[in-house]
């Protein structure tokens, strides 16, 4: 799943720029059709390790407007 996350974050950085506001949705919970099995690849919550790595990737790609909640949930200092 992190390969897809990196590809999307890279696209955001390249196509929309580093000032694009980004919320990585650590609170994501599958529901509806997703939880019903129609989309098994997203029918689970991200692991802590996946979420922390997604935040790290975003920062490495120069995305600097990450939602404060995303940073706090990943244990990254706000204002970094």
PyMOL commands that set and color helices and strands:
alter all, ss='L'
color gray80, all
select helices_A, chain A and resi 2-16+32-38+40-42+48-60+68-74
alter helices_A, ss='H'
color red, helices_A
deselect
rebuild
show_as cartoon
